[in-house]
Amino acid sequence: MGYNDPAKRSLNGIARSLIAQVLALNPACLHCLYERVLSSGEPTLSVSGTLCTQILTKLAEYHDQLVIGIDGLDECEEPEKRPILARIDSILKATKATRNVRFFMTSRKEPVIEKSFRSAIALEIRPHHLETDIKSYVRLRTSELGEMYSMDAERQQWITIEISRRSHGM
């Protein structure tokens, strides 16, 4: 989700972003988008999200396997959550026969989201699951910055420890 970007925390924003990403993966699908938008008679991708959902469903037909990731579903505006969840469900139902679309979503625990995906596989990630990844990333970036700014190894290690300690696994 676009952190602090309200446009990306809405149904329409998410749908537009997903469409753009799918088109970037497979530009040959652009004709499908063009034809669908023209035949809809809508001047833009509507706020209702129906056209966006139809386009995403159609674009999925051009892929043997399409995995859609949505990070921070809980960060969506409250009135947008149910419509977003409903559209995800619509896409899954529309592609059920081919089973070529999968969703990978992250979210904090929220009843409305958990209820919508009660039959989905859920993985609970706790801060201690992320500590090693955070330390590795911070170590790599600190090393890169150390080279750029001529930091000695001791200073780099101190920075790595401090940043990793403050992250609390998040």
Backbone as CSV, one residue per row, in Angstrom:
resi,resn,N_x,N_y,N_z,CA_x,CA_y,CA_z,C_x,C_y,C_z
1,MET,0.850,-1.166,0.000,0.000,0.000,0.000,0.894,1.226,0.000
2,GLY,0.444,2.284,-0.598,1.233,3.506,-0.620,1.179,4.181,0.735
3,TYR,2.264,4.118,1.478,2.297,4.694,2.808,1.987,6.185,2.730
4,ASN,1.030,6.618,3.516,0.577,8.008,3.556,0.112,8.530,2.197
5,ASP,-0.339,7.657,1.345,-0.872,8.061,0.043,-2.327,7.620,-0.022
6,PRO,-3.256,8.530,0.304,-4.674,8.161,0.343,-5.184,7.570,-0.972
7,ALA,-4.618,7.984,-2.091,-5.067,7.476,-3.390,-4.801,5.984,-3.531
8,LYS,-3.813,5.482,-2.823,-3.485,4.064,-2.937,-4.107,3.234,-1.823
9,ARG,-4.940,3.865,-1.013,-5.622,3.133,0.054,-7.109,3.010,-0.244
10,SER,-7.456,3.156,-1.508,-8.853,3.055,-1.920,-8.992,1.925,-2.929
11,LEU,-10.213,1.499,-3.134,-10.489,0.444,-4.107,-9.977,0.839,-5.486
12,ASN,-10.321,2.028,-5.906,-9.921,2.475,-7.235,-8.401,2.602,-7.346
13,GLY,-7.774,3.125,-6.312,-6.321,3.279,-6.325,-5.599,1.948,-6.402
14,ILE,-6.071,0.987,-5.625,-5.460,-0.343,-5.649,-5.670,-0.985,-7.013
15,ALA,-6.890,-0.900,-7.527,-7.188,-1.506,-8.828,-6.342,-0.880,-9.933
16,ARG,-6.237,0.429,-9.938,-5.419,1.103,-10.956,-3.959,0.674,-10.862
17,SER,-3.464,0.595,-9.648,-2.081,0.184,-9.447,-1.857,-1.242,-9.941
18,LEU,-2.783,-2.131,-9.614,-2.654,-3.523,-10.058,-2.714,-3.624,-11.584
19,ILE,-3.619,-2.873,-12.190,-3.725,-2.882,-13.653,-2.411,-2.406,-14.269
20,ALA,-1.860,-1.329,-13.738,-0.593,-0.801,-14.260,0.527,-1.829,-14.118
21,GLN,0.561,-2.528,-12.993,1.612,-3.520,-12.778,1.460,-4.717,-13.709
22,VAL,0.222,-5.163,-13.917,-0.007,-6.291,-14.830,0.370,-5.886,-16.252
23,LEU,0.024,-4.674,-16.631,0.391,-4.196,-17.971,1.905,-4.064,-18.122
24,ALA,2.582,-3.689,-17.056,4.047,-3.593,-17.113,4.662,-4.979,-17.316
25,LEU,4.043,-5.994,-16.727,4.525,-7.369,-16.899,4.271,-7.884,-18.310
26,ASN,3.143,-7.468,-18.862,2.740,-7.986,-20.165,2.089,-6.866,-20.982
27,PRO,2.896,-6.028,-21.628,2.349,-4.900,-22.391,1.401,-5.321,-23.516
28,ALA,1.479,-6.569,-23.942,0.584,-7.048,-24.998,-0.880,-7.013,-24.549
29,CYS,-1.107,-6.923,-23.251,-2.475,-6.870,-22.719,-3.112,-5.490,-22.881
30,LEU,-2.338,-4.524,-23.322,-2.855,-3.167,-23.436,-4.076,-3.095,-24.351
31,HIS,-4.071,-3.872,-25.430,-5.229,-3.857,-26.332,-6.493,-4.309,-25.611
32,CYS,-6.355,-5.251,-24.692,-7.493,-5.729,-23.901,-8.051,-4.594,-23.050
33,LEU,-7.160,-3.865,-22.411,-7.564,-2.738,-21.576,-8.268,-1.681,-22.425
34,TYR,-7.676,-1.358,-23.537,-8.220,-0.341,-24.431,-9.629,-0.725,-24.891
35,GLU,-9.779,-1.949,-25.359,-11.085,-2.417,-25.841,-12.125,-2.407,-24.724
36,ARG,-11.729,-2.853,-23.548,-12.672,-2.938,-22.424,-13.125,-1.552,-21.977
37,VAL,-12.190,-0.617,-21.889,-12.541,0.740,-21.464,-13.426,1.404,-22.516
38,LEU,-13.095,1.234,-23.790,-13.924,1.819,-24.851,-15.346,1.273,-24.828
39,SER,-15.469,-0.027,-24.666,-16.800,-0.633,-24.690,-17.618,-0.306,-23.444
40,SER,-16.962,0.138,-22.381,-17.690,0.456,-21.147,-18.443,1.777,-21.256
41,GLY,-17.935,2.677,-22.085,-18.552,3.989,-22.198,-18.187,4.918,-21.051
42,GLU,-17.386,4.438,-20.105,-16.969,5.270,-18.975,-15.737,6.073,-19.375
43,PRO,-15.711,7.368,-19.040,-14.561,8.191,-19.421,-13.295,7.868,-18.626
44,THR,-13.461,7.333,-17.417,-12.313,6.960,-16.584,-12.635,5.651,-15.881
45,LEU,-11.637,5.077,-15.234,-11.890,3.877,-14.439,-12.722,4.309,-13.239
46,SER,-13.935,3.830,-13.175,-14.930,4.347,-12.241,-14.594,4.124,-10.776
47,VAL,-15.170,4.986,-9.969,-14.996,4.906,-8.529,-15.604,3.613,-7.990
48,SER,-16.629,3.105,-8.651,-17.279,1.887,-8.172,-16.328,0.703,-8.188
49,GLY,-15.360,0.760,-9.044,-14.401,-0.334,-9.113,-14.862,-1.493,-9.963
50,THR,-16.107,-1.464,-10.431,-16.620,-2.573,-11.228,-15.815,-2.743,-12.509
51,LEU,-15.587,-1.653,-13.210,-14.808,-1.725,-14.445,-13.383,-2.192,-14.154
52,CYS,-12.805,-1.678,-13.081,-11.448,-2.094,-12.712,-11.402,-3.600,-12.454
53,THR,-12.396,-4.105,-11.759,-12.453,-5.538,-11.472,-12.591,-6.334,-12.758
54,GLN,-13.451,-5.874,-13.655,-13.631,-6.567,-14.932,-12.326,-6.573,-15.728
55,ILE,-11.628,-5.463,-15.701,-10.359,-5.376,-16.431,-9.330,-6.327,-15.821
56,LEU,-9.221,-6.324,-14.505,-8.264,-7.230,-13.857,-8.599,-8.688,-14.156
57,THR,-9.877,-9.011,-14.137,-10.303,-10.378,-14.442,-9.941,-10.733,-15.881
58,LYS,-10.170,-9.807,-16.794,-9.837,-10.030,-18.206,-8.323,-10.161,-18.393
59,LEU,-7.569,-9.297,-17.727,-6.110,-9.359,-17.837,-5.568,-10.687,-17.307
60,ALA,-6.233,-11.236,-16.308,-5.804,-12.517,-15.740,-5.871,-13.634,-16.777
61,GLU,-6.780,-13.501,-17.735,-6.907,-14.519,-18.781,-5.653,-14.623,-19.643
62,TYR,-4.853,-13.576,-19.662,-3.645,-13.552,-20.486,-2.425,-14.114,-19.753
63,HIS,-2.644,-14.653,-18.581,-1.534,-15.177,-17.785,-1.851,-16.595,-17.318
64,ASP,-0.860,-17.465,-17.425,-1.042,-18.825,-16.922,-1.181,-18.812,-15.407
65,GLN,-0.417,-17.957,-14.772,-0.441,-17.832,-13.316,-0.203,-16.366,-12.970
66,LEU,-1.080,-15.803,-12.179,-0.948,-14.409,-11.777,-1.080,-14.337,-10.261
67,VAL,-0.026,-13.877,-9.622,-0.043,-13.710,-8.174,-0.081,-12.214,-7.896
68,ILE,-1.099,-11.804,-7.173,-1.297,-10.389,-6.864,-1.005,-10.182,-5.383
69,GLY,-0.078,-9.302,-5.100,0.273,-9.002,-3.720,-0.279,-7.653,-3.303
70,ILE,-0.905,-7.624,-2.164,-1.415,-6.368,-1.601,-0.885,-6.279,-0.175
71,ASP,-0.071,-5.276,0.057,0.553,-5.092,1.365,-0.197,-4.017,2.141
72,GLY,-0.487,-4.291,3.385,-1.100,-3.289,4.252,-2.587,-3.100,4.012
73,LEU,-3.292,-4.185,3.811,-4.733,-4.103,3.576,-5.446,-3.369,4.712
74,ASP,-4.939,-3.510,5.915,-5.530,-2.841,7.076,-5.366,-1.324,7.021
75,GLU,-4.468,-0.832,6.172,-4.229,0.609,6.074,-5.233,1.315,5.170
76,CYS,-6.084,0.550,4.514,-7.107,1.159,3.657,-8.084,1.956,4.506
77,GLU,-8.660,2.964,3.885,-9.672,3.755,4.574,-10.815,2.823,4.976
78,GLU,-11.378,3.050,6.144,-12.404,2.155,6.689,-13.557,1.884,5.720
79,PRO,-14.148,2.913,5.093,-15.267,2.622,4.185,-14.844,1.871,2.914
80,GLU,-13.550,1.819,2.641,-13.049,1.157,1.433,-12.778,-0.331,1.645
81,LYS,-12.606,-0.756,2.886,-12.185,-2.139,3.150,-13.166,-3.169,2.604
82,ARG,-14.423,-3.023,2.921,-15.407,-4.016,2.460,-15.487,-4.077,0.932
83,PRO,-15.552,-2.931,0.232,-15.565,-3.011,-1.238,-14.293,-3.642,-1.814
84,ILE,-13.154,-3.367,-1.212,-11.904,-3.971,-1.686,-11.971,-5.480,-1.501
85,LEU,-12.393,-5.907,-0.331,-12.496,-7.340,-0.055,-13.507,-7.998,-0.988
86,ALA,-14.602,-7.299,-1.269,-15.620,-7.835,-2.187,-15.057,-7.974,-3.600
87,ARG,-14.256,-7.004,-4.044,-13.671,-7.073,-5.391,-12.650,-8.198,-5.492
88,ILE,-11.876,-8.387,-4.454,-10.921,-9.502,-4.448,-11.691,-10.811,-4.576
89,ASP,-12.764,-10.918,-3.809,-13.604,-12.114,-3.871,-14.191,-12.292,-5.271
90,SER,-14.634,-11.197,-5.897,-15.190,-11.261,-7.258,-14.157,-11.762,-8.262
91,ILE,-12.945,-11.265,-8.140,-11.880,-11.696,-9.060,-11.589,-13.175,-8.859
92,LEU,-11.522,-13.599,-7.610,-11.260,-15.017,-7.336,-12.383,-15.902,-7.875
93,LYS,-13.619,-15.466,-7.702,-14.751,-16.249,-8.218,-14.758,-16.279,-9.739
94,ALA,-14.449,-15.142,-10.364,-14.459,-15.064,-11.828,-13.356,-15.916,-12.454
95,THR,-12.284,-16.129,-11.726,-11.164,-16.911,-12.266,-11.087,-18.302,-11.643
96,LYS,-12.140,-18.686,-10.948,-12.139,-19.972,-10.239,-11.939,-21.157,-11.185
97,ALA,-12.542,-21.099,-12.360,-12.440,-22.217,-13.303,-10.995,-22.470,-13.723
98,THR,-10.255,-21.405,-13.990,-8.864,-21.576,-14.427,-7.891,-21.619,-13.257
99,ARG,-8.321,-21.113,-12.119,-7.499,-21.097,-10.902,-6.113,-20.510,-11.156
100,ASN,-6.059,-19.492,-11.993,-4.766,-18.916,-12.336,-4.440,-17.637,-11.562
101,VAL,-5.336,-17.198,-10.704,-5.082,-15.986,-9.924,-4.990,-16.348,-8.446
102,ARG,-3.946,-15.849,-7.838,-3.750,-16.030,-6.401,-3.480,-14.658,-5.798
103,PHE,-3.911,-14.483,-4.579,-3.644,-13.242,-3.858,-2.750,-13.541,-2.672
104,PHE,-1.818,-12.639,-2.441,-0.967,-12.672,-1.259,-1.147,-11.316,-0.607
105,MET,-1.688,-11.315,0.597,-1.983,-10.046,1.251,-1.384,-10.009,2.642
106,THR,-0.997,-8.808,3.035,-0.537,-8.616,4.404,-1.469,-7.625,5.079
107,SER,-1.643,-7.844,6.364,-2.525,-6.977,7.133,-2.325,-7.258,8.612
108,ARG,-2.592,-6.249,9.388,-2.702,-6.497,10.819,-4.027,-7.210,11.036
109,LYS,-4.160,-7.816,12.186,-5.404,-8.530,12.481,-6.555,-7.539,12.620
110,GLU,-7.549,-7.728,11.785,-8.772,-6.937,11.867,-9.936,-7.865,11.567
111,PRO,-10.983,-7.786,12.367,-12.109,-8.714,12.202,-12.705,-8.750,10.792
112,VAL,-12.907,-7.591,10.165,-13.538,-7.577,8.842,-12.655,-8.282,7.808
113,ILE,-11.360,-8.138,7.934,-10.430,-8.783,6.997,-10.345,-10.276,7.293
114,GLU,-10.220,-10.628,8.558,-10.151,-12.044,8.922,-11.419,-12.787,8.508
115,LYS,-12.563,-12.144,8.683,-13.837,-12.767,8.321,-13.905,-13.033,6.814
116,SER,-13.421,-12.092,6.025,-13.462,-12.245,4.569,-12.580,-13.382,4.073
117,PHE,-11.529,-13.668,4.808,-10.576,-14.683,4.354,-10.455,-15.846,5.328
118,ARG,-11.550,-16.183,5.972,-11.478,-17.247,6.979,-11.080,-18.597,6.383
119,SER,-11.322,-18.802,5.091,-10.931,-20.078,4.477,-9.532,-20.013,3.860
120,ALA,-8.901,-18.853,3.914,-7.561,-18.695,3.333,-6.496,-19.192,4.306
121,ILE,-5.356,-19.474,3.761,-4.215,-19.851,4.596,-3.654,-18.574,5.208
122,ALA,-3.508,-18.581,6.506,-3.000,-17.394,7.202,-1.681,-17.724,7.884
123,LEU,-0.743,-16.836,7.729,0.543,-16.952,8.412,0.670,-15.762,9.346
124,GLU,0.960,-16.037,10.575,1.128,-14.943,11.522,2.616,-14.647,11.658
125,ILE,2.971,-13.427,11.340,4.372,-13.021,11.407,4.546,-12.114,12.615
126,ARG,5.426,-12.523,13.476,5.730,-11.779,14.698,7.075,-11.070,14.532
127,PRO,7.327,-10.075,15.362,8.600,-9.348,15.245,9.838,-10.249,15.247
128,HIS,9.833,-11.299,16.058,11.027,-12.152,16.107,11.257,-12.904,14.791
129,HIS,10.215,-13.036,13.969,10.381,-13.669,12.661,11.168,-12.770,11.698
130,LEU,11.154,-11.492,11.958,11.757,-10.528,11.039,13.143,-10.047,11.449
131,GLU,13.538,-10.332,12.667,14.791,-9.784,13.196,15.998,-10.094,12.315
132,THR,16.141,-11.333,11.890,17.296,-11.718,11.078,17.287,-10.985,9.742
133,ASP,16.105,-10.883,9.121,16.002,-10.180,7.837,16.339,-8.700,7.993
134,ILE,15.835,-8.101,9.051,16.109,-6.683,9.285,17.602,-6.466,9.504
135,LYS,18.206,-7.302,10.330,19.645,-7.161,10.590,20.461,-7.336,9.309
136,SER,20.098,-8.305,8.488,20.821,-8.527,7.228,20.702,-7.322,6.309
137,TYR,19.495,-6.791,6.199,19.276,-5.628,5.336,20.044,-4.415,5.862
138,VAL,19.934,-4.171,7.151,20.614,-3.012,7.745,22.128,-3.163,7.592
139,ARG,22.632,-4.365,7.796,24.072,-4.611,7.645,24.521,-4.307,6.210
140,LEU,23.748,-4.764,5.237,24.074,-4.517,3.830,24.071,-3.022,3.516
141,ARG,22.996,-2.346,3.905,22.891,-0.904,3.609,23.962,-0.108,4.356
142,THR,24.254,-0.493,5.590,25.284,0.203,6.360,26.645,0.018,5.700
143,SER,26.883,-1.173,5.195,28.144,-1.438,4.498,28.261,-0.557,3.248
144,GLU,27.174,-0.459,2.498,27.175,0.394,1.301,27.428,1.855,1.672
145,LEU,26.739,2.316,2.715,26.927,3.696,3.158,28.326,3.904,3.731
146,GLY,28.836,2.867,4.394,30.191,2.934,4.944,31.224,3.161,3.860
147,GLU,31.028,2.493,2.727,31.939,2.693,1.595,31.799,4.100,1.026
148,MET,30.564,4.560,0.905,30.323,5.894,0.336,30.906,7.003,1.207
149,TYR,30.802,6.825,2.530,31.205,7.889,3.454,32.438,7.534,4.280
150,SER,33.168,6.542,3.840,34.428,6.134,4.482,34.278,5.895,5.985
151,MET,33.261,5.125,6.352,33.073,4.781,7.766,33.892,3.539,8.089
152,ASP,34.478,3.531,9.269,35.226,2.338,9.658,34.253,1.234,10.085
153,ALA,34.759,0.018,10.180,33.932,-1.156,10.483,33.251,-1.035,11.842
154,GLU,33.936,-0.449,12.805,33.362,-0.305,14.144,32.130,0.604,14.111
155,ARG,32.224,1.700,13.388,31.096,2.639,13.261,29.930,1.962,12.538
156,GLN,30.231,1.217,11.488,29.193,0.496,10.746,28.484,-0.508,11.648
157,GLN,29.258,-1.215,12.447,28.673,-2.210,13.347,27.773,-1.534,14.380
158,TRP,28.214,-0.407,14.923,27.414,0.327,15.904,26.084,0.770,15.284
159,ILE,26.137,1.307,14.068,24.918,1.755,13.375,23.985,0.570,13.143
160,THR,24.535,-0.539,12.694,23.729,-1.740,12.445,23.025,-2.191,13.719
161,ILE,23.743,-2.239,14.810,23.171,-2.679,16.090,22.074,-1.719,16.547
162,GLU,22.333,-0.420,16.465,21.355,0.575,16.923,20.069,0.542,16.101
163,ILE,20.207,0.511,14.797,19.006,0.498,13.950,18.239,-0.800,14.144
164,SER,18.925,-1.909,14.177,18.263,-3.201,14.364,17.558,-3.267,15.712
165,ARG,18.192,-2.725,16.740,17.612,-2.739,18.085,16.332,-1.907,18.131
166,ARG,16.317,-0.804,17.426,15.165,0.105,17.455,14.002,-0.363,16.590
167,SER,14.251,-1.280,15.691,13.188,-1.705,14.771,12.119,-2.541,15.465
168,HIS,12.475,-3.237,16.531,11.542,-4.115,17.246,10.860,-5.090,16.290
169,GLY,11.577,-5.532,15.277,11.042,-6.517,14.345,10.057,-5.967,13.341
170,MET,9.939,-4.653,13.252,8.979,-4.065,12.298,9.652,-3.034,11.431
